[in-house]
Amino acid sequence: MRTKEAVERLREIATGHDLRLVVLYGSRARGDAHTGSDWDIGYVPSTDVDHLSLLRDITEALTTDAVDVTDLSRASGLLRFRAASEGVVVWESTPGAFHDFAVAAALHWYDVEPTVRQAHDELLAGMS
């Protein structure tokens, strides 16, 4: 399925669930996907969302189970940052929702990244 067609189908799903934001990220968003690439889809809910119902709707719409659907409001700082920096907006319930998400994700990651890097380096040094 082409990315443009997938985005249209995902928009229809977003309107049926109470989502603030839907973002396509990963290889499909970057344009370097291959035949076996999965679909990385992140969302920010407006209220409680039935994740399994959303996952079912997305897999049916994309006609594949090669999807990774993530609640970005609960995701790691690095995943939020990657979705914000390489993501393609599929759906915004209000204009600027992606911008607000991207700014918050970047500020958080820029704040914690040095600490994460230091802990990573110390862990690797302790293994040698």
C-alpha positions as CSV (number, residue, x, y, z in Angstrom):
1,M,0.0,0.0,0.0
2,R,1.3,3.4,-0.8
3,T,1.9,5.9,2.0
4,K,-0.6,8.5,0.6
5,E,-3.4,5.9,0.6
6,A,-2.4,4.7,4.1
7,V,-2.5,8.2,5.4
8,E,-6.0,8.7,4.0
9,R,-7.2,5.5,5.7
10,L,-5.5,6.5,9.0
11,R,-7.3,9.9,8.9
12,E,-10.6,8.1,8.7
13,I,-9.7,5.9,11.7
14,A,-8.5,8.9,13.7
15,T,-11.9,10.6,13.4
16,G,-13.6,7.5,14.8
17,H,-11.4,7.4,17.9
18,D,-10.9,10.3,20.3
19,L,-7.3,11.1,19.2
20,R,-5.6,14.4,19.4
21,L,-2.8,13.5,17.1
22,V,-1.7,10.7,14.7
23,V,1.9,10.6,13.3
24,L,3.5,8.2,10.8
25,Y,7.2,7.8,11.6
26,G,10.0,5.4,10.8
27,S,11.1,4.2,7.4
28,R,7.6,4.9,5.8
29,A,7.8,8.5,6.9
30,R,11.4,8.9,5.9
31,G,10.8,7.4,2.5
32,D,13.3,4.6,2.8
33,A,10.9,1.8,3.4
34,H,11.3,-1.6,1.6
35,T,8.7,-4.3,0.8
36,G,8.9,-5.8,4.3
37,S,8.9,-2.6,6.2
38,D,6.3,-2.2,9.0
39,W,4.1,0.8,9.6
40,D,5.2,2.9,12.7
41,I,2.2,4.9,13.8
42,G,2.1,7.0,17.0
43,Y,-0.9,8.6,18.5
44,V,-1.8,11.0,21.3
45,P,-5.2,10.3,22.8
46,S,-7.6,13.1,23.9
47,T,-9.2,10.7,26.4
48,D,-8.9,7.1,27.2
49,V,-8.6,5.1,24.0
50,D,-9.0,1.4,23.6
51,H,-5.6,0.6,22.2
52,L,-6.6,-2.9,21.0
53,S,-9.6,-1.6,19.2
54,L,-7.4,1.1,17.6
55,L,-4.8,-1.5,16.6
56,R,-7.5,-3.7,15.1
57,D,-8.9,-0.8,13.0
58,I,-5.5,0.2,11.8
59,T,-4.4,-3.4,10.8
60,E,-7.7,-3.8,9.0
61,A,-7.4,-0.5,7.2
62,L,-3.8,-1.1,6.1
63,T,-4.5,-4.8,5.3
64,T,-1.5,-5.9,7.2
65,D,-0.4,-6.9,10.7
66,A,3.0,-5.4,10.2
67,V,2.2,-2.3,12.2
68,D,3.6,-0.8,15.4
69,V,1.0,1.4,17.0
70,T,2.3,3.4,20.0
71,D,0.6,5.7,22.5
72,L,3.1,8.6,22.3
73,S,1.8,10.1,25.6
74,R,3.3,7.0,27.3
75,A,6.3,6.4,25.1
76,S,9.9,6.9,26.0
77,G,11.5,10.3,25.5
78,L,13.7,9.0,22.6
79,L,10.7,7.5,20.8
80,R,8.7,10.7,21.2
81,F,11.7,12.7,19.9
82,R,12.1,10.5,16.9
83,A,8.4,10.6,16.1
84,A,8.5,14.4,16.4
85,S,11.7,14.9,14.3
86,E,11.0,12.5,11.5
87,G,7.2,12.1,11.7
88,V,4.6,12.9,9.1
89,V,1.4,14.3,10.5
90,V,-1.6,12.1,9.7
91,W,-4.2,13.8,11.9
92,E,-4.5,16.8,14.2
93,S,-7.7,17.3,16.1
94,T,-6.7,21.0,16.4
95,P,-4.2,23.0,14.3
96,G,-0.9,23.1,16.0
97,A,-1.3,19.8,17.9
98,F,1.8,18.3,16.2
99,H,3.8,21.5,16.8
100,D,3.0,21.4,20.5
101,F,3.9,17.7,20.7
102,A,7.2,18.2,18.8
103,V,8.3,21.1,21.0
104,A,7.5,19.2,24.2
105,A,9.3,16.1,22.9
106,A,12.4,18.0,21.9
107,L,12.6,19.9,25.1
108,H,12.3,16.7,27.1
109,W,14.9,14.9,25.1
110,Y,17.4,17.7,25.1
111,D,17.0,17.8,28.9
112,V,17.5,14.1,29.5
113,E,19.8,13.0,26.7
114,P,23.1,14.0,28.4
115,T,22.2,11.9,31.5
116,V,21.0,9.0,29.4
117,R,24.2,9.1,27.3
118,Q,26.4,9.2,30.5
119,A,24.6,6.3,32.0
120,H,24.9,4.3,28.8
121,D,28.7,5.1,28.6
122,E,29.2,4.1,32.2
123,L,27.3,0.8,31.7
124,L,29.4,0.0,28.6
125,A,32.6,0.8,30.5
126,G,31.6,-1.4,33.3
127,M,31.1,-4.3,30.9
128,S,34.7,-4.3,29.6
